[in-house]
Amino acid sequence: MIWNNSNQTIKIIVTAEISEWTPSVIKTITLALNEFKEVSQTPFGIALLRNYSLVPATLILKAKKEGKIIYEKTRNIKIRTADEVIWSLYTPYDTEYMIAAWITSKDPAVEKILSIAKEKLYTKSLPGYMGDVEFQVRAIFNAVRDMGISYVSSTLVFSQISFTQRVRLLRESIAQRAMNCIDGAVLFASLFENIGLEPLIIITPSHAFVGARLAPGSQETLFIETILVGRPIEESILTLEPTFDAAVRAGTEEYMEFLYQSRYNPNILHIIDIKKQEKWAFILYGKKL
């Protein structure tokens, strides 16, 4: 907050930088007599996207008037890893849109999976909304199964204030052949977006799964419980239910259950529309991860 207590209009140059991490962010503020202004700045540099450990750093804040420094302060901060998503700062889910930065539909690994999925369809193509959406999603789901990616359990509390979490990028899940629920939601959302579908990530207090709109802008959605992607084939045989069908049934049941509970607690169900939220991810990071 800056206050002009002089008897004339003044100009203040405000700078902020993270030493050895970002260049200075510079903003010129004009203040009339007795005017207050709140200044918000976000230093950013490519080095932040290449950091994969928690490290200490120094934030430097300066304000100049007519070339003279009238305010200077340093603050000790910590640089978090580039693959950590912040789920909340002040209230539950107030930064949920950040997960859109993890949707990497142009990653070469996506094309590899989709090429496997195409071979499962008699048309040998994935035309998105120009074709049968459920058939295409089934083929993609089974292509991921063919790659041997399995579910790794982890304790998650999305609604906790100031909660951050490492989220695997799609290529990491593939390389490691492992994913937890949010990793799986990111992986499948990336695949769906590549073929023109509109993916949704559904967040509940301790779980995440994915959905795909059945038509552009439609409320009708195919929900998929991605943690079942690694289910042993013996379960399909014993239950007489293909794994994809079980995943859709589980995803739909979970959605309906939390939708009902949200009548009494709105914070229990959050639907992140990736198509709408990606613009915020771009503003936040300057580019997608």
C-alpha positions in Angstrom: 0.0 0.0 0.0 1.4 3.4 -1.0 0.1 6.7 0.4 0.9 10.2 -1.0 0.9 12.6 2.0 2.6 15.4 0.1 0.8 18.5 -1.3 1.2 17.5 -4.9 0.8 14.7 -7.4 3.8 12.3 -7.4 5.2 9.4 -9.3 6.6 6.4 -7.6 8.6 3.6 -9.3 8.1 0.3 -7.6 10.3 -2.7 -8.3 10.3 -6.3 -7.0 12.7 -9.1 -7.8 13.7 -12.4 -6.4 17.5 -12.2 -6.2 19.2 -14.7 -8.6 15.9 -16.0 -9.8 14.0 -13.3 -11.6 14.6 -9.9 -13.3 13.0 -6.8 -11.7 9.3 -6.2 -12.2 8.9 -2.4 -12.6 5.7 -0.4 -12.2 5.2 3.4 -12.2 2.5 4.6 -9.9 0.9 8.1 -10.1 -0.6 9.3 -6.8 -2.7 12.4 -6.3 -2.8 14.3 -3.0 -3.8 12.0 -0.1 -4.3 9.1 -2.5 -3.8 5.5 -1.4 -3.0 2.7 -3.9 -2.3 -1.0 -3.4 0.5 -2.3 -5.6 0.6 -5.9 -6.7 3.6 -7.4 -8.4 4.6 -10.9 -9.4 8.3 -11.4 -10.2 8.7 -14.3 -12.7 11.6 -15.9 -14.4 12.2 -19.1 -16.4 14.5 -20.4 -13.7 11.4 -20.9 -11.5 10.0 -23.4 -14.0 13.2 -25.4 -13.8 13.3 -25.7 -10.0 12.6 -29.1 -8.5 13.6 -28.6 -4.8 12.5 -26.4 -2.0 15.2 -23.6 -1.7 15.5 -20.4 0.2 15.6 -17.1 -1.7 15.4 -13.3 -1.1 12.6 -11.0 -2.3 13.8 -7.4 -2.8 11.2 -4.6 -2.8 12.1 -1.0 -3.6 10.2 2.3 -4.2 11.9 5.3 -5.8 10.8 8.9 -6.1 12.6 11.2 -8.4 15.5 8.7 -8.7 15.9 8.4 -4.9 15.1 5.2 -2.9 12.3 6.0 -0.4 11.6 2.5 0.6 13.6 -0.7 0.5 13.0 -4.1 2.1 14.2 -7.7 1.8 12.2 -10.7 2.7 13.3 -14.3 3.1 11.1 -16.6 1.1 11.2 -20.2 -0.1 11.0 -21.2 -3.8 8.7 -24.2 -4.2 9.2 -26.8 -6.9 7.8 -26.1 -10.4 5.6 -29.2 -10.3 3.8 -28.3 -7.1 0.3 -27.0 -7.4 -1.2 -24.7 -4.8 -4.8 -25.7 -4.0 -5.6 -22.9 -1.7 -4.2 -19.8 -0.1 -6.9 -18.1 2.0 -10.1 -20.2 1.5 -10.6 -23.7 0.3 -10.0 -24.2 -3.5 -9.4 -20.5 -4.1 -6.5 -21.4 -6.5 -7.9 -24.6 -8.0 -7.6 -23.1 -11.5 -3.9 -23.6 -11.3 -4.2 -27.3 -12.1 -5.0 -26.3 -15.7 -1.3 -25.6 -16.2 -0.6 -29.3 -15.9 -2.8 -30.2 -18.9 -0.1 -30.9 -21.6 -2.2 -32.0 -24.6 0.7 -31.2 -27.0 3.2 -33.4 -25.3 4.7 -36.1 -27.6 3.7 -38.7 -25.1 0.1 -37.9 -25.7 0.4 -38.7 -29.4 2.0 -42.0 -28.5 -1.0 -43.0 -26.4 -3.5 -41.8 -28.9 -1.8 -43.8 -31.7 -2.4 -46.9 -29.6 -6.0 -45.9 -29.0 -6.7 -45.3 -32.7 -5.7 -48.9 -33.4 -8.5 -50.0 -31.1 -11.2 -48.3 -33.3 -12.4 -49.7 -36.6 -12.2 -46.1 -38.0 -8.5 -45.8 -37.0 -9.2 -42.2 -36.0 -10.2 -40.0 -33.0 -12.4 -37.3 -34.4 -13.5 -35.8 -31.1 -17.0 -34.4 -31.2 -17.4 -35.5 -34.8 -17.6 -39.1 -33.7 -18.9 -41.3 -30.8 -17.3 -39.8 -27.7 -17.8 -42.8 -25.4 -16.1 -45.2 -27.9 -13.1 -42.8 -28.2 -12.8 -42.4 -24.5 -13.0 -46.1 -24.0 -10.2 -46.6 -26.5 -8.0 -44.0 -24.8 -8.6 -45.5 -21.4 -7.6 -49.0 -22.7 -4.6 -47.6 -24.4 -3.4 -46.2 -21.0 -4.0 -49.7 -19.5 -1.9 -51.2 -22.2 1.0 -49.0 -21.1 0.9 -50.6 -17.7 0.3 -47.5 -15.7 -1.0 -48.3 -12.3 -2.5 -46.5 -9.3 -0.2 -45.4 -6.4 -2.1 -44.5 -3.2 -1.4 -41.2 -1.5 -3.1 -39.2 1.2 -4.6 -36.0 -0.2 -6.5 -33.1 1.5 -7.4 -30.7 -1.3 -9.5 -28.4 0.9 -6.8 -27.7 3.4 -5.7 -24.0 3.6 -2.2 -23.4 2.1 -2.1 -26.9 0.8 0.4 -27.6 -2.0 1.0 -30.9 -3.7 3.4 -32.3 -6.3 1.5 -33.4 -9.4 3.1 -35.5 -12.0 3.0 -34.3 -15.6 1.6 -36.8 -18.1 5.1 -37.7 -19.4 6.2 -38.4 -15.8 3.2 -40.7 -15.1 4.0 -42.6 -18.3 7.8 -42.9 -17.6 7.2 -44.0 -14.0 4.2 -46.2 -14.8 2.5 -44.7 -11.8 -0.1 -42.1 -10.8 -2.3 -41.1 -8.0 -5.8 -39.8 -8.5 -4.9 -36.2 -9.4 -2.1 -37.4 -11.7 -4.6 -39.7 -13.4 -7.1 -36.8 -13.8 -4.4 -34.7 -15.4 -3.2 -37.5 -17.7 -6.7 -38.2 -19.1 -7.7 -34.6 -19.3 -4.6 -34.0 -21.5 -5.5 -36.9 -23.8 -9.2 -35.7 -24.1 -8.2 -32.1 -24.8 -5.8 -33.3 -27.6 -8.7 -34.7 -29.7 -10.9 -31.7 -29.1 -13.0 -32.9 -26.1 -13.8 -30.6 -23.2 -12.3 -32.2 -20.1 -13.4 -31.6 -16.5 -11.4 -32.4 -13.3 -13.6 -33.1 -10.4 -12.2 -32.4 -6.9 -13.6 -33.6 -3.6 -12.0 -33.1 -0.2 -9.7 -36.2 -0.6 -10.1 -37.4 -4.1 -10.0 -36.3 -7.8 -11.3 -37.9 -11.0 -12.0 -36.8 -14.6 -14.9 -36.2 -16.9 -15.4 -35.4 -20.5 -18.4 -33.4 -21.9 -20.4 -35.5 -24.4 -20.9 -32.4 -26.6 -19.4 -28.9 -26.6 -20.6 -27.0 -23.7 -23.0 -29.8 -22.7 -23.9 -30.6 -19.1 -24.1 -34.2 -20.0 -20.7 -35.7 -19.0 -18.9 -39.0 -19.0 -17.2 -39.4 -15.6 -14.3 -41.8 -15.2 -12.7 -43.1 -12.1 -9.1 -43.1 -13.3 -7.6 -45.1 -10.4 -9.2 -48.2 -11.9 -7.0 -48.0 -14.9 -4.5 -50.5 -13.3 -7.2 -52.9 -12.1 -6.1 -56.6 -12.7 -7.8 -58.3 -15.6 -8.9 -61.1 -13.3 -11.4 -58.6 -11.7 -13.0 -58.0 -15.0 -13.4 -61.7 -15.6 -14.7 -62.4 -12.1 -17.2 -59.5 -12.2 -18.1 -59.9 -15.9 -17.6 -56.1 -16.1 -14.9 -54.6 -18.4 -12.6 -52.2 -16.5 -13.7 -49.2 -18.5 -17.3 -49.8 -17.7 -16.4 -50.2 -14.0 -14.5 -46.9 -14.1 -17.5 -45.1 -15.7 -19.9 -46.6 -13.2 -17.6 -45.7 -10.2 -17.0 -42.2 -11.6 -20.7 -41.6 -12.1 -21.6 -42.9 -8.6 -19.0 -40.7 -7.0 -20.2 -37.7 -8.8 -23.8 -38.2 -7.9 -22.9 -38.9 -4.3 -20.9 -35.7 -3.9 -23.4 -33.7 -5.9 -26.1 -34.7 -3.4 -23.8 -33.8 -0.5 -23.0 -30.5 -2.0 -26.6 -29.4 -1.4 -25.6 -29.2 2.3 -21.9 -28.3 1.9 -21.0 -26.5 -1.4 -17.3 -26.9 -0.8 -17.5 -30.7 -1.0 -17.6 -30.8 -4.8 -15.6 -28.6 -7.3 -15.7 -29.0 -11.0 -12.7 -27.5 -12.9 -13.6 -26.8 -16.5 -10.2 -27.0 -18.2 -11.3 -25.1 -21.3 -12.4 -22.1 -19.1 -9.5 -22.3 -16.7 -6.5 -22.6 -19.0 -6.4 -18.8 -19.6 -5.7 -18.3 -15.9 -3.0 -20.9 -16.0 -1.4 -19.0 -18.9 -1.6 -15.7 -17.0 -0.1 -17.4 -13.9 2.8 -19.2 -15.5 3.3 -17.2 -18.8 3.1 -20.6 -20.5 1.9 -24.1 -19.7 4.3 -26.5 -17.9 
